[in-house]
Amino acid sequence: MREIRDDEGRPWRITLNVSALMRIRDSVTYEAEVENDDGTKTKQTGPLDLADIGSIDKTLTVLKLQYTKLGEILWAILEPQANEKNISRDSFLDGLRGDALEEAAKAMEAELIDFFPKRHRQMVQLMAEK
């Protein structure tokens, strides 16, 4: 579990567990470029599964470079806390910018690494550092 503060100074506890991963998968999509049999490429949209070890490189790219997608991921994780605090989705997302957003990205990356069992954790850690 990692604690962050948004741009409004509100504290949030980020915990990446199976329940949170399922909320992300059920509510966040991503676009991937897929090569067809004839060699052409098309874009395909699908659910974002952060725990898919086979596409961890794409997951790390999303966490490091796609800040709006990171906001969607954080909302999926933190929505139960936001509901307890009577904070709307828009109000929550309004608090994500600048240094707060960067800290959230780092916390998410660390949580992702810690989520995996030891046999995968080292590989994910190396990929994150790369």
N, C-alpha and C positions, 0 to 999 in steps of 0.2 A: 504494500500500500504506500502510495506517495501522496503528500499533501501539496497542493498548489494554491495560489491566490490569483484571482482574475484581476483585470484592470481596475475593478471597483474595490479591490481589497477583500472580496469575499473568499473564504476558505472552501476548498473542495478536496475530497479524498478520492483519489483515483485508485481503484482496485480492479485489476484485470483478472477475472475468473470466468468459468464456463457460462454463468448466467449473463454476465456483461457481454461476453463474446457472442452469445446467441442474440442478445438485443441488437448488437451491431450488425450481425449477419441479416437479421430480419428487417432492419430499417435503413441501412446504408448500402448504396450500390457504387460500383466503379465501372469505368470503361476501359476495356483492354483491346489492343490491336491483335487480331487473330489472322494467321496466314491460312488462306484457303488451299485446297488441293491444286488449283491451277496457278498458285504462286501469288495471286493478288491478296491484298490485305483489306480487311474490313474491321470496323469497330463493333465490339460486342459489349453489352451491358449485363452485369450480373451482380449477385450479392457479394459484399465484401466480407470475406472470412479471414480474419486476422490470424486465426490459429492454423491455417493451411500452411504447413511447413514447406510444401512444394512451391509456394509463391511468396515466400517470406521476403525476397528481394523487392517485389512490388509493394508489399506492405510497408517496408522500411522507406521506400521512396514516397509513398503517400504520407507517412508520418513526418518526413523531413521537408517535403516540398509542396504539398497540397494542403494549404492552410484551411480552406473552406471545408474540405473533406475531413480534416482533423477536427474542425468544429462539430461536424455531424457525428463523428465518432465519440467525441467527448460528451455531447448531449446524450447519446445512447447509453453511455456509461453512467452519467451523472443525473439523468432525469429523475430517478427516485429521490435523490438529495434535493434537487431543485423543487420538486413537488412539496417536500417537507418544508422548504423555505418560502413557498408560494412565489417562486421565480419562474417566469414564463420562458419559453424557448428563445424568443427574441431577446429578452433581457439577458439571459445567460450568454447568448452568442455576442451580444453587444459588449460584454465584458472580456472578450477574447481579442486582444490586439497587442502588438509590440512585444515587449519583454514577457508579459504574462503568457502570450501565445507561444513564445519560444520555450519558456519553462514548462508549459503543458506538453509540448512536443517531446522534450527531454524526458519528462516523467512517463509519458506513454511508451517511449522506446524502452526505458528501464523496466517498466511493468511488463511489456511484451517479452523481454528477455527472461525476466523472472518467472513468467507464466509457464514456460516450457520445462519439461523434465530435464534432468542433468545431461542426458545423452544428446539432447538437441540444443540445450542452452549455450554451450560453448560455440557451436556453429553460428547460432543467431547473433551472439555477442561479436564474433569476428566479422560477420557480414555488416553489422551495425557500425563497427569501427571503420570499415572499408568505405 
